[in-house]
Amino acid sequence: MILRDGHMKIRAIWGGYSPKVFDGHWLEMHKWWLETNLKGGVILGDCHFAWGRGHLSNPVVHAPFPETFTDETADNGANLSKLTAEQQRYNRQVKKARARLENVFGQWKNKWDSFRAKWQEDVEELDNVLWIAAGIYNCQLD
């Protein structure tokens, strides 16, 4: 998990965690830190960050609404809802903003072979490579 500021500089990195960990659970586990250190800030994420909209008071969380969703009490897909025009517009804005943030990973894949294939070494070494890439990235911003 990487935290970048409005100038795109990497400000924090939380070590690798299983891709099986739902990002909403990550937010829940780090709620205290986020609310203490990011007051007045904004978190921008994918649909998995939507948990933060209802559970983090400050910073503000922006995450897209799912394209369709069902009432959790319906077991057969009944009550299937479509997004309102306002929710669709909001999703487009979030997607546009996230594209700028996500491009760093594409840049790293293009620059370093280490990020192109499945990691074959110890996970600790992957964290080290990520920290090195983040340092180089930040230096190039200056």
Backbone as JSON, one array per atom type, in Angstrom:
{
  "sequence": "MILRDGHMKIRAIWGGYSPKVFDGHWLEMHKWWLETNLKGGVILGDCHFAWGRGHLSNPVVHAPFPETFTDETADNGANLSKLTAEQQRYNRQVKKARARLENVFGQWKNKWDSFRAKWQEDVEELDNVLWIAAGIYNCQLD",
  "N": [[0.86, -1.16, 0.0], [0.63, 2.13, -0.91], [1.1, 5.53, -0.11], [0.57, 8.6, -1.55], [1.22, 12.09, -2.01], [-0.47, 15.18, -3.01], [1.27, 16.16, -4.88], [2.27, 14.01, -6.08], [4.37, 12.72, -4.83], [5.75, 10.0, -3.08], [4.83, 9.25, 0.14], [4.45, 7.4, 2.18], [4.83, 3.93, 2.77], [3.38, 0.84, 3.19], [4.34, -2.3, 4.11], [4.42, -5.3, 2.08], [1.42, -7.15, 1.62], [-0.92, -9.8, 1.69], [-2.59, -10.44, -1.41], [-5.06, -11.33, -0.94], [-6.13, -9.9, 1.1], [-8.7, -7.75, 1.69], [-9.08, -4.46, 0.56], [-10.76, -2.71, 1.96], [-10.74, -3.88, 4.48], [-8.1, -3.44, 5.09], [-8.14, -0.64, 5.33], [-9.8, -0.49, 7.58], [-8.18, -1.73, 9.52], [-6.17, 0.16, 9.69], [-7.38, 2.45, 10.46], [-7.15, 4.22, 12.74], [-4.55, 5.31, 12.37], [-4.82, 6.56, 9.87], [-6.89, 8.45, 10.34], [-5.64, 9.97, 12.26], [-3.29, 10.93, 11.09], [-3.92, 11.91, 8.56], [-5.75, 14.0, 8.61], [-8.0, 16.24, 7.14], [-7.28, 15.45, 4.66], [-7.5, 13.53, 1.58], [-8.49, 10.36, 0.48], [-8.08, 8.35, -2.26], [-9.35, 5.75, -4.05], [-9.99, 2.39, -5.37], [-13.05, 0.47, -5.91], [-12.91, -1.19, -3.68], [-12.17, 0.42, -1.63], [-14.41, 1.64, -0.77], [-15.51, 1.09, 1.7], [-14.42, 2.93, 3.42], [-15.88, 5.28, 3.0], [-18.14, 5.26, 4.65], [-17.05, 4.86, 7.13], [-14.72, 6.22, 7.82], [-14.14, 9.33, 9.13], [-12.55, 11.54, 8.73], [-9.73, 11.44, 7.08], [-11.42, 12.27, 3.95], [-12.92, 9.85, 1.9], [-12.77, 8.83, -1.41], [-14.2, 6.71, -3.61], [-15.22, 4.64, -6.3], [-18.68, 3.9, -7.01], [-20.1, 0.63, -7.11], [-20.85, -0.78, -10.31], [-23.29, -2.16, -10.62], [-25.45, -3.29, -8.08], [-26.77, -5.37, -5.48], [-29.48, -5.62, -3.2], [-28.49, -6.51, -0.04], [-30.05, -8.28, 1.38], [-31.41, -9.71, -0.44], [-31.55, -12.82, -1.97], [-31.57, -13.73, -4.53], [-30.73, -11.96, -6.43], [-32.65, -10.12, -6.77], [-34.02, -6.82, -6.64], [-31.99, -5.54, -7.98], [-29.95, -2.86, -8.69], [-29.29, 0.06, -10.64], [-26.78, 2.49, -11.33], [-27.25, 5.93, -10.49], [-27.45, 8.88, -12.57], [-25.87, 10.85, -11.43], [-24.16, 9.31, -9.78], [-22.82, 7.87, -11.76], [-21.45, 9.96, -13.04], [-19.81, 10.79, -10.93], [-18.29, 8.43, -10.62], [-16.87, 8.47, -13.06], [-15.26, 10.73, -12.66], [-13.73, 9.92, -10.45], [-12.4, 7.74, -11.58], [-10.86, 9.01, -13.56], [-9.17, 10.62, -11.98], [-7.85, 8.62, -10.52], [-6.43, 7.31, -12.51], [-4.22, 8.88, -12.97], [-2.86, 8.49, -10.59], [-2.38, 5.73, -10.55], [-0.62, 5.29, -12.61], [2.06, 5.18, -11.91], [2.76, 2.57, -11.27], [2.63, 1.27, -13.71], [4.69, 2.64, -14.99], [6.88, 1.74, -13.49], [6.82, -0.98, -14.13], [7.48, -0.84, -16.84], [10.03, 0.17, -16.67], [11.59, -1.5, -14.99], [12.45, -4.86, -15.03], [11.95, -6.48, -12.85], [9.4, -5.98, -11.9], [7.71, -6.99, -13.76], [7.23, -9.73, -13.98], [6.06, -12.65, -12.12], [7.04, -12.54, -8.77], [9.95, -14.15, -7.69], [11.62, -14.41, -5.54], [12.32, -14.07, -1.96], [9.66, -12.58, -0.07], [10.39, -10.42, 1.47], [12.51, -9.38, 0.04], [11.17, -8.38, -2.16], [9.82, -6.24, -0.97], [12.1, -4.67, -0.43], [12.99, -4.06, -3.05], [10.81, -2.6, -3.92], [10.93, -0.37, -2.18], [13.35, 0.74, -3.04], [12.7, 1.39, -5.71], [10.7, 3.28, -5.16], [12.19, 5.27, -3.9], [13.91, 6.09, -5.99], [11.97, 6.98, -7.8], [10.84, 9.15, -6.32], [13.11, 10.84, -6.19], [13.36, 11.53, -8.85], [11.24, 13.23, -9.14], [12.01, 15.56, -7.94]],
  "CA": [[0.0, 0.0, 0.0], [1.46, 3.33, -1.05], [0.45, 6.81, 0.09], [1.22, 9.7, -2.26], [0.59, 13.39, -1.77], [-1.03, 15.83, -4.18], [2.34, 16.42, -5.84], [2.61, 12.67, -6.54], [5.5, 12.18, -4.08], [5.43, 8.89, -2.18], [5.03, 9.69, 1.52], [4.44, 6.25, 3.08], [4.66, 2.6, 2.18], [3.13, -0.23, 4.13], [4.91, -3.5, 3.53], [3.57, -6.19, 1.31], [0.41, -7.94, 2.3], [-1.53, -10.76, 0.78], [-3.63, -9.9, -2.28], [-6.35, -11.82, -0.42], [-6.63, -8.93, 2.06], [-9.6, -6.79, 1.09], [-8.61, -3.11, 0.88], [-11.62, -2.16, 3.0], [-10.23, -4.39, 5.75], [-6.85, -2.71, 5.34], [-8.55, 0.66, 5.86], [-10.3, -0.7, 8.93], [-7.04, -2.01, 10.39], [-5.33, 1.36, 9.78], [-8.28, 3.6, 10.67], [-6.59, 5.17, 13.7], [-3.42, 6.01, 11.76], [-5.32, 7.4, 8.78], [-7.62, 9.59, 10.9], [-4.71, 10.79, 13.05], [-2.23, 11.53, 10.27], [-4.39, 12.46, 7.28], [-6.88, 14.93, 8.82], [-8.1, 17.24, 6.08], [-6.81, 14.87, 3.41], [-8.41, 12.76, 0.73], [-8.02, 9.05, 0.03], [-8.68, 8.02, -3.55], [-9.1, 4.33, -4.28], [-10.95, 1.65, -6.18], [-14.3, 0.1, -5.2], [-12.62, -1.84, -2.41], [-11.98, 1.46, -0.62], [-15.72, 2.22, -0.45], [-15.74, 0.92, 3.14], [-14.0, 4.17, 4.08], [-16.89, 6.34, 2.9], [-19.05, 5.23, 5.78], [-16.4, 4.54, 8.39], [-13.67, 7.19, 8.13], [-14.75, 10.65, 9.15], [-11.58, 12.5, 8.24], [-9.87, 12.03, 5.76], [-12.53, 11.93, 3.07], [-12.59, 8.75, 0.99], [-13.46, 8.8, -2.7], [-14.1, 5.41, -4.28], [-16.38, 4.52, -7.18], [-19.8, 3.04, -6.66], [-20.13, -0.52, -8.01], [-21.72, -0.53, -11.47], [-24.61, -2.63, -10.2], [-25.38, -3.93, -6.78], [-28.05, -5.93, -5.05], [-29.84, -5.49, -1.8], [-27.83, -7.63, 0.62], [-31.02, -9.23, 1.92], [-31.99, -10.49, -1.55], [-30.69, -13.96, -2.27], [-31.7, -14.14, -5.92], [-30.42, -10.84, -7.32], [-33.78, -9.18, -6.83], [-33.67, -5.46, -6.23], [-30.79, -5.12, -8.67], [-30.03, -1.42, -8.91], [-28.33, 0.69, -11.53], [-26.3, 3.75, -10.79], [-27.91, 7.15, -10.94], [-26.6, 9.69, -13.45], [-24.89, 11.52, -10.58], [-23.17, 8.32, -9.38], [-22.02, 7.59, -12.95], [-20.55, 11.1, -13.22], [-18.85, 10.68, -9.84], [-17.38, 7.33, -10.96], [-15.97, 8.93, -14.13], [-14.29, 11.65, -12.06], [-12.82, 9.13, -9.63], [-11.58, 6.95, -12.51], [-9.91, 9.93, -14.19], [-8.17, 10.99, -10.97], [-7.07, 7.43, -10.16], [-5.53, 6.97, -13.62], [-2.97, 9.63, -12.73], [-2.17, 7.87, -9.47], [-2.0, 4.35, -10.84], [0.37, 5.19, -13.67], [3.4, 4.92, -11.4], [3.03, 1.13, -11.32], [2.93, 1.0, -15.11], [6.04, 3.15, -15.26], [7.85, 0.83, -12.88], [6.86, -2.22, -14.93], [8.2, -0.55, -18.07], [11.43, 0.52, -16.37], [12.32, -2.58, -14.32], [11.97, -6.22, -15.28], [11.54, -7.08, -11.58], [7.97, -5.78, -11.67], [6.93, -7.53, -14.88], [6.91, -11.16, -13.82], [5.77, -13.07, -10.75], [8.23, -12.45, -7.94], [10.48, -15.49, -7.4], [12.49, -14.37, -4.36], [11.62, -13.87, -0.69], [8.78, -11.41, -0.08], [11.15, -9.3, 2.05], [13.29, -8.79, -1.05], [10.24, -7.59, -2.96], [9.68, -4.97, -0.25], [13.33, -3.9, -0.65], [12.97, -3.55, -4.42], [9.77, -1.57, -3.96], [11.46, 0.82, -1.51], [14.36, 1.32, -3.93], [11.97, 2.01, -6.81], [10.02, 4.47, -4.63], [13.23, 6.3, -3.69], [14.32, 6.6, -7.31], [10.81, 7.72, -8.3], [10.76, 10.44, -5.61], [14.25, 11.67, -6.6], [13.1, 12.03, -10.19], [10.24, 14.3, -9.04], [12.66, 16.79, -7.47]],
  "C": [[0.91, 1.22, 0.0], [0.58, 4.56, -0.86], [1.25, 7.88, -0.65], [0.48, 10.99, -1.97], [0.09, 13.99, -3.07], [-0.01, 16.19, -5.24], [2.94, 15.13, -6.38], [3.79, 12.04, -5.81], [5.01, 11.09, -3.13], [5.8, 9.32, -0.76], [5.04, 8.54, 2.52], [4.24, 4.98, 2.27], [4.42, 1.63, 3.33], [3.54, -1.51, 3.44], [3.9, -4.4, 2.85], [2.56, -6.91, 2.19], [-0.29, -8.77, 1.24], [-2.56, -10.08, -0.11], [-5.02, -10.38, -1.85], [-6.94, -10.85, 0.59], [-7.45, -7.88, 1.31], [-9.18, -5.39, 1.51], [-9.47, -2.42, 1.93], [-11.19, -2.63, 4.39], [-8.92, -3.71, 6.11], [-7.16, -1.33, 5.92], [-9.02, 0.54, 7.31], [-9.16, -0.93, 9.91], [-6.18, -0.77, 10.63], [-6.13, 2.62, 10.05], [-7.67, 4.63, 11.6], [-5.48, 5.98, 13.05], [-3.91, 7.0, 10.7], [-6.03, 8.64, 9.34], [-6.71, 10.51, 11.72], [-3.76, 11.57, 12.14], [-2.71, 12.19, 8.98], [-5.61, 13.38, 7.44], [-6.85, 16.0, 7.74], [-7.68, 16.71, 4.72], [-7.91, 14.1, 2.68], [-7.73, 11.43, 0.4], [-8.8, 8.72, -1.23], [-8.34, 6.57, -3.84], [-10.14, 3.7, -5.17], [-12.16, 1.28, -5.34], [-14.04, -0.53, -3.84], [-12.38, -0.84, -1.28], [-13.31, 2.07, -0.17], [-16.06, 2.07, 1.03], [-15.44, 2.23, 3.86], [-15.01, 5.28, 4.02], [-17.79, 6.39, 4.12], [-18.38, 5.08, 7.14], [-15.24, 5.46, 8.75], [-14.3, 8.57, 8.07], [-13.82, 11.7, 8.56], [-10.25, 11.78, 8.2], [-11.13, 11.56, 5.01], [-12.08, 10.83, 2.13], [-13.44, 8.87, -0.27], [-13.16, 7.46, -3.36], [-15.35, 5.26, -5.14], [-17.47, 3.63, -6.58], [-19.74, 1.83, -7.59], [-21.14, -0.27, -9.13], [-23.14, -1.01, -11.22], [-24.43, -3.28, -8.85], [-26.76, -4.43, -6.41], [-28.26, -5.59, -3.59], [-29.25, -6.72, -1.1], [-28.81, -8.66, 1.17], [-31.63, -10.1, 0.82], [-31.04, -11.63, -1.88], [-30.74, -14.37, -3.73], [-31.38, -13.01, -6.91], [-31.57, -9.88, -7.48], [-33.31, -7.83, -6.31], [-32.36, -4.99, -6.84], [-30.94, -3.64, -9.03], [-28.98, -0.99, -9.91], [-27.92, 2.01, -10.91], [-27.11, 4.92, -11.33], [-26.95, 7.9, -11.86], [-25.52, 10.39, -12.63], [-23.79, 10.55, -10.13], [-22.26, 7.96, -10.56], [-21.01, 8.71, -13.2], [-19.44, 11.07, -12.17], [-17.82, 9.59, -10.15], [-16.4, 7.74, -12.06], [-14.89, 9.85, -13.57], [-13.27, 10.9, -11.22], [-11.87, 8.33, -10.53], [-10.5, 7.82, -13.15], [-8.79, 10.31, -13.2], [-7.28, 9.8, -10.62], [-6.09, 7.05, -11.26], [-4.18, 7.66, -13.43], [-2.16, 8.99, -11.6], [-1.62, 6.49, -9.8], [-0.88, 4.24, -11.86], [1.78, 4.9, -13.17], [3.73, 3.43, -11.49], [3.33, 0.69, -12.75], [4.32, 1.47, -15.5], [7.1, 2.22, -14.7], [7.95, -0.47, -13.65], [7.64, -2.0, -16.22], [9.68, -0.33, -17.82], [12.22, -0.67, -15.83], [11.67, -3.93, -14.55], [11.43, -6.88, -14.0], [10.04, -6.99, -11.33], [7.1, -6.37, -12.77], [6.46, -8.96, -14.67], [6.59, -11.46, -12.35], [7.07, -13.1, -9.97], [8.67, -13.84, -7.5], [11.3, -15.55, -6.11], [11.64, -14.25, -3.09], [10.8, -12.59, -0.76], [9.49, -10.2, 0.53], [11.99, -8.6, 0.98], [12.41, -7.96, -1.98], [10.0, -6.24, -2.29], [10.9, -4.08, -0.48], [13.35, -3.28, -2.05], [11.94, -2.43, -4.56], [10.26, -0.27, -3.32], [12.51, 1.51, -2.39], [13.68, 2.04, -5.1], [11.28, 3.3, -6.36], [11.02, 5.6, -4.4], [13.68, 6.92, -4.99], [13.2, 7.45, -7.89], [10.73, 9.11, -7.66], [11.89, 11.37, -6.02], [14.02, 12.27, -7.98], [12.06, 13.14, -10.19], [10.88, 15.62, -8.65], [13.34, 17.54, -8.58]]
}
